[in-house]
């Protein structure tokens, strides 16, 4: 896909990855960009940054609420006539394991998984009618591997990739393209004040650099978008010998526990 002259919707566009994607798409000559987020001030800032280069519309949206997603899509279609690329990017992180509250599990499920489902329900009819369209769904390397320290994040990101795979399998022959963005640590509000934890072992990536990989992936229409190329090696190790990979992840879990125990001890002092 070439970005020039395309109408694009980006959720989570007020900051971080979403903001960088909006800015890059504008530089690449997008016809229009719809900036969606729950942060109105951030929406306004992103719109102001890109409005000299493209038509820009800001729409406040809670992507975990299907009515909000429907309203976002309706407003984009009313304003620009069609959506060529929908970047379902918004997401949240919740630390903890099985004992995280049911309400917290539901919240991260709605935002990290159901938001992609809601977007597909709203956008697919128009794309299928035209016989073309593109989804860029943001997941994480955690969805291909795992997330030490967070069961909810790992589970929801795996599910997000599963849904993206299903979309590609089901609608690929009808002109629908799907890519899934799977970075490790990126310098965003989600990683602010830290080194990205275990995910930061291969370095913290700047959002602008990640946008370069997104452009390359969209142009070649590949399914996996891997800003950290090491992730492909880790995936191959996982599938080659699952039990060995699990043993390595347990060792990583042990390192994670040691680091956080030292932090807690130092805080107690």
Buried (B, 14 or more C-beta within 10 A) or exposed (E): BEBEEBBBBBBBBBBBBBBBBBBBBBBBEBBBBBBBBBBEEBBBBBBEBBBEBBBBBBBBBBBBBBEBBBBBBEBBBEEBEBBBBBBBBBBBBBEBEEEBEEEBBEBBBBBBBBBBBBBBEBBBEBBBEEEBBBBBBBBBBBBBBBBBBBBBBBBBBBBBBBBBEEBBEEBEEEEBBBBBBBBBBBBBEBBEEEEBBBBBBBEBBBBBEBBEBBBEBBEEEEBBBBBBEEBBEBBEBBEEEEEEBEEBBEEBBEEBEEEEEEEEEEEEE
